[in-house]
Amino acid sequence: MASVLCQVRNRVPCLIKLAELQLRGVTTTACVCKNIRSGVPKISVKGDKALTYEEANPPHMIGVRKSWNTWNTSNLKGEGRKAETTVDDIFIRRFIKGTFPTLVASEVIIKRRHNIITITTMMYQSINAQKMYFLWGYTEEILSYFLKCPVKLEIQTITNKSDIIYKHI
């Protein structure tokens, strides 16, 4: 097996096998903005397709006019749990949509601050308050048990879909 002598940052020579060098290759390409239609909703023929504020803004406006759906620091350099945080977020979104099957009206926003997970969403007022508060407490307790940290739900209720419509296309 052929080897190559190389130097790393602190100028210490090291031996890397050619097979590993081919796998570790770094490739770069120029930025090509040819796929700008992904994530942008199609315009309907009659102009009656309703969009919320989240859906109305294109993906390249994230961080400018629209916010991220998950707030955490696991993607910073040196932080751990990147994959676990993503899997936890998917689990939380599926759990919320399964617990409140027809009630979720907008995107589920997940914020992680220190050890507390805050889940924010908008829901329809189609069930009585007693059942809603039961499901609210149930969700907080079960997610706290599964994720092993305090979970807090922040729910805003709306009466009908027209309350969250931003524009029609």
C-alpha positions, -999 to +999 in steps of 0.1 A: +000+000+000+015+033-010+018+061+015+022+099+013+042+121+037+023+152+047+023+179+073-005+189+095-012+223+111+014+221+138+041+210+112+044+175+124+049+151+095+024+122+093+019+093+070-014+089+052-023+060+030-033+069-006-066+051-003-075+073+027-064+104+009-087+097-020-116+093+004-108+124+024-106+147-007-121+181-005-141+194-034-154+228-039-177+243-065-190+277-074-223+288-061-250+283-088-284+296-080-302+276-106-327+258-082-345+288-068-380+273-072-377+247-044-397+256-014-417+283-033-454+275-037-469+274-071-493+301-081-529+288-085-549+295-116-578+312-097-555+329-072-574+313-042-545+293-026-541+306+010-506+310+024-495+317+060-466+341+067-442+311+069-452+297+036-454+331+018-417+339+023-392+319+001-365+298+016-337+323+009-354+348+032-348+327+063-331+349+088-342+380+070-380+382+071-387+347+085-372+327+113-359+292+117-383+265+129-358+251+154-336+272+177-306+253+192-269+256+195-259+220+186-247+231+151-220+254+165-184+243+164-175+219+192-210+212+203-223+176+205-257+159+199-262+172+164-280+141+151-298+135+184-312+170+184-325+166+148-341+132+157-356+147+188-371+176+168-387+152+143-401+131+172-415+163+189-432+174+157-447+140+150-459+137+186-476+171+186-493+164+153-504+129+166-517+142+199-535+172+184-545+155+150-568+181+135-559+211+157-524+222+145-529+252+123-493+264+117-457+252+119-444+238+152-415+260+164-390+243+188-367+265+210-340+251+232-328+273+260-303+258+284-321+227+296-357+237+287-374+229+254-402+254+245-426+243+218-447+270+201-476+266+177-511+278+168-541+256+171-578+257+163-605+260+190-625+231+178-625+211+211-636+222+246-612+238+269-611+209+294-599+184+268-574+210+254-559+216+288-557+178+295-539+172+261-516+202+269-505+188+303-503+152+289-480+164+261-457+184+285-454+154+309-448+127+283-423+147+263-405+157+295-403+120+304-390+109+270-365+138+264-354+139+301-356+177+303-384+202+311-408+208+282-431+238+280-459+243+254-469+278+243-501+274+223-521+302+207-556+293+197-575+307+167-611+303+157-608+297+120-582+294+092-587+329+080-570+342+111-536+330+100-538+337+062-512+361+051-520+363+014-536+344-015-517+333-046 
